[in-house]
Amino acid sequence: MNSADADADIGKRQEILVRDFPGRRSEIQDLLSILGGPCDFFPPLLVHGAASTGKTSVVKEIFRHLRRPYAYASCRSCHAARILFESIINSLVGHVRSAEIGYSSARKCERASDFVEFLPDACEEAIRRSNNESCSSPSNGKASSDDPVTVFGNLSWFKRETGVVYLIIDNIDLVRNWSGGQNLLSVLFRLPELSRLPQLGMVFISSVGPHAFMSGTGCRQPLPVYFRDYLDDELFQILVKKQIKSDLYVSFLNAVLKPFSRATRRITELMMLLEPLFEQYCAPVVSGAVLPDEQGKRKLFTLIKPHVRSFLGRASSILAASPGKLLESPGGGRSVISAPASDDQLCNLQLPLCSKYLLLAAYIASTNPATLDAALFDAGHASGSRKRRRRSSLSATEKKENKEMERQLKGPGSFSLERLLAIFSCIATGPGFKLGISAHDNKLDEDAGMEVTSDVLMQLSTLVGVGLISQGLTDPLEGSPKFRCNVEEEVIHMIARSTSFPLAKYLYYNC
C-alpha cells in the first residue's frame, strides 16, 4: 500500500471513529496525529479528563481500527504491581488464565525487574501475533511452538522489526495511593528506557491532569491529551444512539435532558437517572392511553413534568446509590430507590457514633450556605437561642417553601474538609446538648466531647468509601478536596433522632 492509499485508509477510519464517538472529533484527530505510522516514534502519552468522557473507549477503538499491537490493563482491577505486570504480559502474549492451568499467568513478575526482563520477549510475541505470522522465522532458526508461554527467546527478531508495541494503562492515577506508588509510576514512565525498547509506546489514561504526576517520578512528563466534558447536544447524540425507541426517546430528551445535564454530564449516570423516568414517560403509550403523535407528545410532557422535579430533587441520592439498590418495578423495569423502608433497616447499618455526627455535619454543610456558619455556630449564637424578627405567618411560610424548593433544585452543595471538621467540632461539643450513646459504642465521657483526631478522619474515609459522602477533585485555588453528602433527608432525620440531635435548628430552610 502506497502513502496515498494509506492516508485515504486512515481518513476513512477516522470518519468511522468520529461517527461512532460523537463530540470527540478533535480528540480523535489529536490521537491519530500523535500515533502516526506503525514505525513512527511514539512519545509517552497521558490521556486525561473527567470520568465517563470516552477516554478508554476512544483509545482502545483507535488501536483496534489501526490494527496496532497493544496490551490493555486497568489499575482499578489490577490493584497491585504484581497483578498489573502479569496482566500486561498475559495480554501481550495472548495468554488466558483458566481453571485448567490453575489460573496461572504466563510469567510470574514478583518485582519490577522481572517485568522488565520478560517484557521484550512479550512484545516480540505481540508483533508476531499482530502480523498473523507463525512463531518460527526461517531467518533466525527458532523452534516452532503454538504455546504463547513458550515462545520467549532472544530479541534478534524484535530488534530487526521497526513496528511499535503499545501498552495502555488505565486509571493510572490510582497508583499514587498504592504502597510504593511513586516508585511504580517512575518505572512505568521510564519503561522504554529501562527495558531498552525504543519501539515501546506508553499510553496512560487518568481522570486527573498532568499536575498529579509532576513530582516524585524523576522523569519527563508524558504528552497530555485532554478529553473535555460533553456538551448538551453531544450528550443528546450519544443517548439517542444507545436507545432503540429513538423517535419517542428524542421527544423525551428534548423535554428533560437540559435540567438533568446540570446535575451530571456523565453518560453512565445520565442513563441511570433517565431510564426509570423514560419508563414512566412511555407508560401511557404502552397502555394505549396516549398516541405517539405530536399532540400525544405534548400530553406526555405534561404528565412527566411533576416526576422531573421529584427526580431532580433526589438526583444526588440516586447517583450515590449503586445499581444493585435500584428496585425492580412490577413491570420488570427498574425504579429509583427511595428512603429506607423503616428505622430497623437503618439500625442494621450499625454506624458508630462518630460516623453519625460526621454525616450530620456533612448534611449541614451540604444544605446550608457557608455564610450561615457563623450565625449558627458562633459562641454568641447558641443553638436554639437565636433572636429572629417576627413576621406574618404567611410570609414566613412562603419564605420556608421558597428555601425548600431552592434546596431541592440545587441539590447538595460541596464543602471543604476544614468546614466539615469545624461543623463536626461544634455539634459534637456544643453546650446545648449532650452526646447520645449508641448501643454498640463503648463508654463516652459526655463532658469531654469528641476531638478531631485521626479516628475521625478514618471514619470520614470509611464514609467516603461506602458512598455516604462523595469526594470530588481538589480545588486548584484552595488546594483541598471538596466533599458532598449523599444521604437522603429522611435518613439523616432518622440518624438525628437516634442521637437526640436537634437537626432542624441547624438547617437553612428552617431558619
Secondary structure, 3 states (H helix, E strand, C coil): CCHHHHHHHHHHHHHHHHHHCCCCHHHHHHHHHHHCCCCCCCCCEEEEECCCCCHHHHHHHHHHHHCCCEEEEECCCCCCHHHHHHHHHHHHHCCCCCHHHCCCCCCCCCCHHHHHHHHHHHHHHHHHHHCCCCCCCCCCCCCCCCCHHHCCCCCHHHHHCCCCEEEEEECHHHHHHCCCHHHHHHHHHCHHHHCCCCCEEEEEEECCCHHHHCCCCCCCCCEEEEECCCCHHHHHHHHHHCCCCHHHHHHHHHHHHHHHHHHCCCHHHHHHHHHHHHHHHHHHHHHCCCCCCHHHHHHHHHHHHHHHHHHHHCHHHHHHCCHHHCEECCCCCEECCCCCCCHHHHHCCCCCHHHHHHHHHHHHHHHCCHHHHHHHHCCCCCCCCCCCCCCCHHHHHHHHHHHHHHHHHHCCCCEEHHHHHHHHHHHHHCCCCCCCCCCCCCCCCCCCCCCCCHHHHHHHHHHHHCCCEEEEEECCCCCCEEEEECCCHHHHHHHHHHCCCCHHHHCHHHC
